[in-house]
Amino acid sequence: GNLTNKVSRIITVIEKDSYIIPTSEHNFNVKIECRLVNEGPGSLSDIECLIRTPQTCDPFQIINSTTANTKTLDELFDENWNLLTHFKFGELSKGGELTASIVNNVTMYEYNFTRIDTSDINYGMGDKDLEIYTTDDLFIDSDNPLIRKTAESIAGNETNPVEIAEKIYNFVTGKLQYDFSRVKDKDYDFLYASEILKRGKGVCTDYAILYTALLRSAGIPARLVRGIPVFSILYEEGNEADIGHAWVEVKLPAYGWIPVDVTSEEGFMTN
């Protein structure tokens, strides 16, 4: 005969209180555009364009709608689960121009963090982010001897990731001066974290690269992010912004991934 084993389990899902509290919301449109001009000598055919498309990231931003300027498209994901809007075009003759664009209606939030005691909380066993986001990467040379030595000196005997992340934040804001001459060049070259540390000055991308490298060297998962923060919309003339910004996402025990804008120098884990 057949032997059948049957086991049942009851799984209870408990929704925990959030440590990230939205305080106010702002609604606006974000347009992302790609233009192609055929300067010749011949025609182009079978043209395709992929635009990275914003996604909802609760509780920081909600994508209410996404509208494209053409119906001949589909959506897909890359290997890192970034959403891409896929445009397909026909022939483009010499001198011709085409545009692929999307308009995102976005709700973004200002928020506060509830500070909790994380002294007895650590990362989960087998957390893959500890493997992926604590190694060196392009411009994030977290294995550089100068970066390692600096991170070790900042952390000292501290073992709490939240406290270490705050100490590194304070170091970067105290070490770097904003480079107003560099920001005027919209095509500036990226620098390695070790170079930025030696220069002692930089723009938002430099602040974010250095902070990310020092965090990774200290064993704290971190990644560089470029986009449009709330303050870029609120404080620009006409509530329009034509340039982006760079900041860091840090993974901390109990909090998960949170955004930290080190360039603003407004304090660690502020809104």
Backbone torsions as a table, in degrees:
resi	resn	phi	psi	omega
1	GLY	NA	177.9	179.6
2	ASN	-98.8	136.1	177.5
3	LEU	-102.9	119.3	-178.4
4	THR	-119.1	125.3	175.7
5	ASN	-104.6	130.4	-179.1
6	LYS	-126.1	123.2	-178.0
7	VAL	-124.9	134.8	176.8
8	SER	-122.1	148.9	179.0
9	ARG	-136.9	147.7	173.8
10	ILE	-106.2	121.1	-179.8
11	ILE	-108.6	122.7	179.4
12	THR	-103.2	123.8	178.4
13	VAL	-101.2	121.3	-178.9
14	ILE	-113.1	124.4	177.6
15	GLU	-82.6	116.9	-178.4
16	LYS	-83.2	153.2	176.4
17	ASP	-64.4	140.9	179.0
18	SER	-79.3	143.0	176.2
19	TYR	-94.0	2.7	179.6
20	ILE	-117.3	114.1	-171.8
21	ILE	-110.9	111.9	175.7
22	PRO	-64.2	137.4	-179.4
23	THR	-111.9	-29.9	176.9
24	SER	-158.6	158.0	-178.6
25	GLU	-126.9	154.3	-179.5
26	HIS	-136.9	136.6	-178.3
27	ASN	-116.8	132.9	179.7
28	PHE	-161.2	172.7	179.0
29	ASN	-105.4	140.1	175.9
30	VAL	-120.7	120.6	179.2
31	LYS	-104.3	129.5	176.5
32	ILE	-117.9	123.8	-171.4
33	GLU	-131.2	140.6	174.5
34	CYS	-125.3	124.1	-179.5
35	ARG	-114.7	138.2	177.7
36	LEU	-126.0	124.3	177.6
37	VAL	-116.0	123.8	179.0
38	ASN	-88.6	106.8	-179.8
39	GLU	-92.9	9.2	174.1
40	GLY	89.6	-175.6	12.0
41	PRO	-84.7	-20.0	-176.0
42	GLY	-109.1	-168.3	178.5
43	SER	-92.1	158.7	175.4
44	LEU	-112.1	146.5	179.2
45	SER	-140.6	164.7	179.3
46	ASP	51.0	50.3	-176.8
47	ILE	-82.4	134.1	176.4
48	GLU	-129.7	149.2	180.0
49	CYS	-141.1	135.8	177.2
50	LEU	-116.7	122.9	177.7
51	ILE	-113.2	124.1	176.6
52	ARG	-67.1	127.3	-168.7
53	THR	-111.7	129.2	179.6
54	PRO	-58.5	146.2	177.7
55	GLN	-124.1	160.2	175.9
56	THR	-64.9	132.6	176.9
57	CYS	-135.0	83.3	-176.2
58	ASP	-70.6	132.9	10.6
59	PRO	-101.6	21.0	-172.9
60	PHE	-90.1	-41.1	178.9
61	GLN	-149.2	146.7	178.3
62	ILE	-123.3	125.1	175.5
63	ILE	-90.7	108.8	-177.2
64	ASN	-78.7	-37.5	179.4
65	SER	-162.0	156.3	175.1
66	THR	-133.5	124.6	-178.0
67	THR	-122.2	129.6	179.6
68	ALA	-102.4	160.3	-178.1
69	ASN	-87.7	3.7	176.8
70	THR	-149.3	151.4	-179.0
71	LYS	-91.1	-9.6	-176.7
72	THR	-86.2	72.2	-176.4
73	LEU	-155.5	168.4	169.3
74	ASP	-143.6	178.8	179.8
75	GLU	-121.4	145.9	178.2
76	LEU	-150.7	171.9	179.9
77	PHE	-118.5	145.7	173.7
78	ASP	-88.4	-173.9	-174.8
79	GLU	-67.0	-17.0	177.8
80	ASN	-102.8	15.1	178.2
81	TRP	64.2	27.6	168.8
82	ASN	-79.9	133.3	179.3
83	LEU	-78.5	131.4	-179.7
84	LEU	-122.7	132.7	172.1
85	THR	-93.5	125.5	-170.2
86	HIS	-105.4	115.4	178.4
87	PHE	-102.7	142.5	176.2
88	LYS	-128.5	130.6	-179.1
89	PHE	-125.8	164.0	178.1
90	GLY	-89.7	-126.6	-176.0
91	GLU	-92.6	144.6	176.3
92	LEU	-128.2	112.3	-178.0
93	SER	-78.0	166.7	179.6
94	LYS	-57.2	132.5	-179.0
95	GLY	87.9	-7.7	-179.4
96	GLY	-81.8	164.5	-179.1
97	GLU	-142.0	141.8	174.4
98	LEU	-134.9	156.8	-177.8
99	THR	-132.9	131.5	170.8
100	ALA	-114.3	127.3	-178.2
101	SER	-149.1	156.0	172.9
102	ILE	-133.9	146.6	175.1
103	VAL	-118.3	122.1	-179.2
104	ASN	-106.2	125.3	171.1
105	ASN	-88.6	119.4	-168.7
106	VAL	-125.3	139.0	167.9
107	THR	-109.2	121.0	178.8
108	MET	-119.3	153.5	-171.5
109	TYR	-121.3	146.0	160.3
110	GLU	-91.9	150.7	-170.3
111	TYR	-154.6	163.6	173.4
112	ASN	-121.0	150.9	174.1
113	PHE	-99.8	134.6	171.3
114	THR	-82.6	115.7	-179.5
115	ARG	-78.7	125.0	-177.6
116	ILE	-123.6	164.3	178.2
117	ASP	-78.9	110.5	-179.2
118	THR	-109.0	15.4	-176.0
119	SER	-63.1	-28.2	-179.5
120	ASP	-108.2	14.7	-179.1
121	ILE	-114.4	135.2	178.4
122	ASN	-135.3	-178.1	179.2
123	TYR	-69.4	152.3	-178.8
124	GLY	-70.1	153.0	177.3
125	MET	-61.6	133.8	177.4
126	GLY	72.4	20.0	179.5
127	ASP	-65.6	112.8	-176.6
128	LYS	-65.0	-26.7	-179.6
129	ASP	-64.2	-25.0	177.1
130	LEU	-68.5	-26.3	176.7
131	GLU	-84.0	-40.8	-172.3
132	ILE	-78.4	-41.9	-168.3
133	TYR	-108.8	22.3	173.1
134	THR	-124.1	15.3	178.3
135	THR	-107.8	166.8	179.2
136	ASP	-74.2	157.1	-177.1
137	ASP	-150.3	-178.9	-179.4
138	LEU	-57.8	121.6	-177.5
139	PHE	70.0	-18.4	178.4
140	ILE	-96.9	75.5	-175.1
141	ASP	-85.6	69.3	-176.5
142	SER	-68.5	-16.1	177.3
143	ASP	-91.2	-1.5	178.4
144	ASN	-62.2	135.6	-177.6
145	PRO	-54.1	-38.7	-179.7
146	LEU	-66.7	-41.9	179.0
147	ILE	-65.6	-44.5	179.7
148	ARG	-61.1	-46.6	-178.9
149	LYS	-62.7	-41.3	-179.7
150	THR	-65.7	-44.6	-179.6
151	ALA	-62.7	-42.3	179.3
152	GLU	-63.9	-40.0	-179.5
153	SER	-66.5	-39.5	-179.3
154	ILE	-67.9	-46.0	-176.4
155	ALA	-68.2	-38.2	-178.3
156	GLY	59.1	-129.2	179.7
157	ASN	-92.8	2.8	-179.2
158	GLU	-69.3	137.5	179.5
159	THR	-119.0	-13.6	-179.7
160	ASN	-76.4	118.2	-177.9
161	PRO	-56.7	-36.4	-179.6
162	VAL	-65.0	-44.0	-179.6
163	GLU	-67.9	-38.4	178.8
164	ILE	-65.3	-43.5	179.7
165	ALA	-60.2	-38.4	178.8
166	GLU	-70.3	-39.1	179.0
167	LYS	-64.8	-40.0	178.4
168	ILE	-68.2	-38.6	175.7
169	TYR	-56.6	-49.9	-178.5
170	ASN	-63.6	-35.2	177.8
171	PHE	-64.1	-48.8	-176.8
172	VAL	-62.8	-44.4	-179.6
173	THR	-66.9	-28.6	178.2
174	GLY	-82.9	-27.6	-176.2
175	LYS	-82.9	-41.9	-172.8
176	LEU	-93.8	144.2	170.2
177	GLN	-110.1	143.9	-178.9
178	TYR	-71.1	132.1	-176.1
179	ASP	-96.2	93.8	-176.2
180	PHE	-70.1	-26.9	178.0
181	SER	-73.4	-35.0	-179.4
182	ARG	-70.0	-36.6	-176.4
183	VAL	-68.2	-20.3	178.9
184	LYS	-70.0	-23.4	178.2
185	ASP	-92.1	103.4	-177.1
186	LYS	-71.6	-10.9	179.2
187	ASP	-110.8	29.7	-178.2
188	TYR	-62.8	150.1	178.9
189	ASP	-78.9	143.7	175.0
190	PHE	-73.1	149.2	178.9
191	LEU	-117.8	153.4	174.5
192	TYR	-73.9	153.3	-178.0
193	ALA	-55.9	-40.8	-179.6
194	SER	-64.2	-34.5	176.7
195	GLU	-68.5	-41.6	179.7
196	ILE	-62.6	-41.9	179.9
197	LEU	-61.3	-39.0	179.0
198	LYS	-71.0	-37.4	-178.6
199	ARG	-69.0	-38.4	179.2
200	GLY	76.8	14.2	178.1
201	LYS	-155.8	163.0	-179.7
202	GLY	171.8	-178.3	176.8
203	VAL	-105.4	-173.2	-172.8
204	CYS	-56.3	-39.9	179.6
205	THR	-62.8	-40.1	179.3
206	ASP	-65.9	-44.5	176.5
207	TYR	-56.1	-46.6	-175.9
208	ALA	-68.8	-39.7	178.9
209	ILE	-63.3	-46.9	-178.9
210	LEU	-64.0	-44.2	-179.6
211	TYR	-62.7	-43.0	179.3
212	THR	-61.7	-44.8	-178.4
213	ALA	-64.2	-43.0	179.9
214	LEU	-66.5	-39.9	176.9
215	LEU	-62.1	-47.8	-179.6
216	ARG	-61.5	-40.4	179.3
217	SER	-64.0	-27.8	178.1
218	ALA	-87.4	3.7	177.8
219	GLY	85.6	16.0	-179.4
220	ILE	-105.3	122.2	-179.9
221	PRO	-60.3	131.9	-179.2
222	ALA	-152.8	151.0	178.1
223	ARG	-147.2	148.1	-179.6
224	LEU	-81.7	137.7	-179.9
225	VAL	-128.8	138.8	173.6
226	ARG	-124.4	136.6	-178.4
227	GLY	-179.8	-149.3	-177.9
228	ILE	-124.1	106.8	177.9
229	PRO	-80.3	165.5	-178.0
230	VAL	-56.8	-45.3	-172.2
231	PHE	-65.5	-25.3	178.2
232	SER	-65.4	-30.4	178.0
233	ILE	-82.7	-43.1	-172.2
234	LEU	-68.0	-36.0	-169.7
235	TYR	-108.1	4.1	174.4
236	GLU	-87.3	149.9	-179.7
237	GLU	-60.6	130.0	-178.7
238	GLY	73.8	10.4	-177.9
239	ASN	54.7	38.1	176.8
240	GLU	-126.2	143.2	179.2
241	ALA	-131.4	130.9	-178.9
242	ASP	-107.7	3.7	175.8
243	ILE	-131.2	157.4	-179.2
244	GLY	-96.5	-165.0	-176.2
245	HIS	-147.7	160.0	177.7
246	ALA	-125.3	138.5	175.9
247	TRP	-146.9	-169.2	-174.3
248	VAL	-126.9	141.3	167.9
249	GLU	-104.5	128.4	-176.7
250	VAL	-118.8	136.2	176.2
251	LYS	-99.0	119.2	-178.2
252	LEU	-121.9	145.5	177.7
253	PRO	-54.9	137.7	-179.6
254	ALA	77.5	-36.2	-178.0
255	TYR	-88.1	-31.4	-171.6
256	GLY	78.1	-153.7	179.8
257	TRP	-77.2	125.1	178.3
258	ILE	-131.7	148.5	177.0
259	PRO	-82.2	138.9	176.5
260	VAL	-133.1	119.2	179.6
261	ASP	-99.2	100.2	-175.5
262	VAL	-78.8	-25.8	-177.3
263	THR	-66.2	-35.0	-176.6
264	SER	-66.6	-24.3	179.3
265	GLU	56.5	33.4	-179.8
266	GLU	-93.9	2.2	178.4
267	GLY	114.3	150.6	-178.4
268	PHE	-70.8	135.0	178.8
269	MET	56.2	49.3	170.5
270	THR	-103.8	-179.1	-176.8
271	ASN	-80.7	NA	NA
